[in-house]
Amino acid sequence: MEAVKANHPRSVYELARDVRRDVKKVSTELAILQELGLVELKKTETPRGYVRPPVAYDSIILDIAV
């Protein structure tokens, strides 16, 4: 998520390239983060319909009860 916040990628492919990881793995992880409500994947209005992964916050506080 740091890479998303810092680099503002225009697509999942661009994010994967920035972090030097496989596009499929990055896409899968983004889908999980979206399910958790941490990332909102937005389709762009381009002919290819790229998916942008914007992040709208600077930090996450995780509170786990034990």
N, CA and C of each residue as an Amber inpcrd file, in Angstrom:
protein
   198
   0.8200000  -1.1780000   0.0000000   0.0000000   0.0000000   0.0000000
   0.8720000   1.2530000   0.0000000   2.0740000   1.1310000   0.5370000
   2.9820000   2.2760000   0.4950000   3.2880000   2.6670000  -0.9430000
   3.4940000   1.6650000  -1.7870000   3.8120000   1.9410000  -3.1910000
   2.6390000   2.6100000  -3.8960000   1.4330000   2.2280000  -3.5450000
   0.2470000   2.8540000  -4.1410000   0.1950000   4.3170000  -3.7280000
   0.3840000   4.5650000  -2.4530000   0.3190000   5.9350000  -1.9300000
   1.4490000   6.8010000  -2.4970000   2.6370000   6.2390000  -2.5740000
   3.7980000   7.0170000  -3.0090000   3.8500000   7.2360000  -4.5180000
   3.5040000   6.2060000  -5.2870000   3.7000000   6.2650000  -6.7370000
   2.4610000   6.6320000  -7.5420000   1.2880000   6.5510000  -6.9460000
   0.0300000   6.8460000  -7.6440000  -0.0510000   6.1310000  -8.9930000
   0.0410000   4.7980000  -8.9820000   0.0190000   4.0710000 -10.2580000
  -1.3080000   4.2460000 -10.9810000  -1.2410000   4.2580000 -12.3090000
  -2.4450000   4.4080000 -13.1250000  -3.1090000   3.0800000 -13.4330000
  -2.4430000   1.9830000 -13.0470000  -3.0030000   0.6600000 -13.3050000
  -2.3480000  -0.3620000 -12.3850000  -2.9520000  -1.5370000 -12.3190000
  -2.3770000  -2.6300000 -11.5400000  -1.0450000  -3.0320000 -12.1640000
  -0.9850000  -3.0450000 -13.4810000   0.2630000  -3.3780000 -14.1720000
   1.3790000  -2.4130000 -13.7670000   1.0600000  -1.1340000 -13.7420000
   2.0620000  -0.1290000 -13.3770000   2.5200000  -0.3240000 -11.9310000
   1.5940000  -0.6410000 -11.0460000   1.9570000  -0.9110000  -9.6520000
   2.8680000  -2.1300000  -9.5680000   2.5110000  -3.1930000 -10.2710000
   3.3320000  -4.4120000 -10.2620000   4.7350000  -4.1160000 -10.7840000
   4.8100000  -3.3150000 -11.8130000   6.1150000  -2.9360000 -12.3610000
   6.9090000  -2.1320000 -11.3320000   6.2460000  -1.1990000 -10.6590000
   6.9240000  -0.3580000  -9.6680000   7.5070000  -1.1740000  -8.5190000
   6.7800000  -2.2030000  -8.0900000   7.2380000  -3.0080000  -6.9530000
   7.9620000  -4.2820000  -7.3950000   8.1240000  -4.4280000  -8.7140000
   8.8410000  -5.5680000  -9.3050000   8.2580000  -6.9060000  -8.8610000
   6.9270000  -7.0060000  -9.0350000   6.2290000  -8.2360000  -8.6710000
   5.3220000  -8.6550000  -9.8100000   4.9020000  -9.9000000  -9.7790000
   4.0200000 -10.4600000 -10.7910000   2.6570000  -9.7590000 -10.7610000
   2.1430000  -9.4110000 -11.9270000   0.8700000  -8.6890000 -12.0290000
  -0.2660000  -9.4880000 -11.3990000  -0.3140000 -10.7810000 -11.6410000
  -1.3920000 -11.6200000 -11.0980000  -1.3810000 -11.6000000  -9.5710000
  -0.2020000 -11.6990000  -8.9800000  -0.1080000 -11.6880000  -7.5150000
  -0.5210000 -10.3340000  -6.9480000  -0.0820000  -9.2700000  -7.5810000
  -0.4600000  -7.9260000  -7.1290000  -1.9680000  -7.7470000  -7.2540000
  -2.5320000  -8.2020000  -8.3540000  -3.9720000  -8.1000000  -8.5750000
  -4.7470000  -8.8760000  -7.5090000  -4.2840000 -10.0720000  -7.1910000
  -4.9350000 -10.8940000  -6.1670000  -4.8690000 -10.2150000  -4.8030000
  -3.7080000  -9.6760000  -4.4710000  -3.5590000  -8.9990000  -3.1800000
  -4.4210000  -7.7410000  -3.1050000  -4.5220000  -7.0110000  -4.2050000
  -5.3860000  -5.8310000  -4.2240000  -6.8510000  -6.2190000  -4.0460000
  -7.2460000  -7.3370000  -4.6280000  -8.6260000  -7.8100000  -4.4690000
  -8.9120000  -8.1290000  -3.0020000  -7.9560000  -8.7280000  -2.3230000
  -8.1160000  -9.0270000  -0.8930000  -8.2040000  -7.7310000  -0.0930000
  -7.3300000  -6.7810000  -0.3980000  -7.3590000  -5.4920000   0.2980000
  -8.6720000  -4.7560000   0.0420000  -9.2260000  -4.9240000  -1.1510000
 -10.5130000  -4.3030000  -1.4540000 -11.6230000  -4.9520000  -0.6240000
 -11.5920000  -6.2720000  -0.5010000 -12.5880000  -6.9720000   0.3190000
 -12.5350000  -6.5010000   1.7690000 -11.3410000  -6.1760000   2.2420000
 -11.1680000  -5.7030000   3.6140000 -11.4970000  -4.2170000   3.7630000
 -11.7620000  -3.5540000   2.6410000 -12.0980000  -2.1410000   2.6740000
 -10.8940000  -1.2190000   2.7730000  -9.7060000  -1.7400000   2.4830000
  -8.4940000  -0.9370000   2.6010000  -8.1080000  -0.2350000   1.3090000
  -8.5910000  -0.7450000   0.1890000  -8.3000000  -0.1710000  -1.1230000
  -9.5910000  -0.2010000  -1.9260000  -9.7960000   0.8190000  -2.7280000
 -10.9490000   0.8410000  -3.6250000 -10.4250000   0.8100000  -5.0570000
 -10.7040000  -0.2670000  -5.7640000 -10.2400000  -0.3800000  -7.1430000
 -11.2170000   0.3550000  -8.0500000 -10.6910000   1.2760000  -8.8480000
 -11.5350000   2.0940000  -9.7160000 -11.1530000   1.8790000 -11.1680000
 -12.1560000   1.5950000 -12.0000000 -11.9030000   1.4800000 -13.4400000
 -11.7610000   2.8720000 -14.0270000 -10.7630000   3.0270000 -14.8780000
 -10.5730000   4.3120000 -15.5400000 -11.4610000   4.3770000 -16.7750000
 -11.6850000   5.5610000 -17.2400000 -12.5240000   5.7370000 -18.4240000
 -11.6610000   5.8100000 -19.6750000 -10.8620000   4.7820000 -19.8530000
 -10.0330000   4.6630000 -21.0470000 -10.5440000   3.4730000 -21.8430000
 -10.1730000   3.3810000 -23.0940000 -10.6420000   2.2420000 -23.8960000
 -10.3080000   0.8820000 -23.2790000  -9.1760000   0.7780000 -22.6120000
  -8.7930000  -0.5060000 -22.0170000  -9.3930000  -0.7000000 -20.6320000
  -9.9220000   0.3400000 -20.0240000 -10.5420000   0.2230000 -18.7090000
  -9.5770000  -0.2050000 -17.6220000  -8.4290000   0.4570000 -17.5530000
  -7.4490000   0.1420000 -16.5140000  -8.0870000   0.2440000 -15.1370000
  -7.5700000  -0.5260000 -14.2020000  -8.0440000  -0.4670000 -12.8250000
  -7.0020000   0.2650000 -11.9970000  -7.4230000   1.3850000 -11.3780000
  -6.5310000   2.1710000 -10.5210000  -6.7600000   1.7710000  -9.0710000
  -5.6880000   1.6390000  -8.2940000  -5.8320000   1.3030000  -6.8770000
  -5.5180000   2.4830000  -5.9530000  -6.3710000   3.5160000  -5.9070000
  -6.0430000   4.6540000  -5.0400000  -6.1760000   4.3180000  -3.5500000
  -5.3860000   4.9870000  -2.7400000  -5.4500000   4.8500000  -1.2810000
  -5.7220000   6.2430000  -0.7300000  -6.7400000   6.3660000   0.1130000
  -7.1770000   7.6870000   0.5670000  -6.7890000   8.0100000   2.0100000
  -5.7880000   7.3530000   2.5470000  -5.3930000   7.6300000   3.9240000
  -3.8910000   7.4470000   4.0710000  -3.3570000   7.9560000   5.1810000
  -1.9180000   7.9060000   5.4130000  -1.4820000   6.7850000   6.3450000
  -2.3940000   6.3120000   7.1920000  -2.0220000   5.2440000   8.1150000
  -3.2410000   4.3940000   8.4540000  -2.9540000   3.2060000   8.9570000
  -3.9980000   2.2790000   9.3930000  -3.6510000   1.8600000  10.8130000
  -4.6090000   1.9420000  11.6970000  -4.4070000   1.4810000  13.0680000
  -5.1650000   0.1760000  13.2150000  -4.4510000  -0.8490000  13.5700000
  -5.0280000  -2.1790000  13.6980000  -5.1220000  -2.5360000  15.1720000
  -6.3260000  -2.8150000  15.6330000  -6.5590000  -3.1510000  17.0330000
  -7.0430000  -4.5940000  17.0930000  -6.2150000  -5.4750000  17.6480000
  -6.5560000  -6.8880000  17.7240000  -6.7220000  -7.2750000  19.1930000
  -7.9080000  -7.7260000  19.5280000  -8.1570000  -8.1740000  20.9010000
  -7.6090000  -9.5870000  21.0770000  -6.9790000  -9.8260000  22.2150000
  -6.4520000 -11.1720000  22.4960000  -7.0480000 -11.7220000  23.7670000
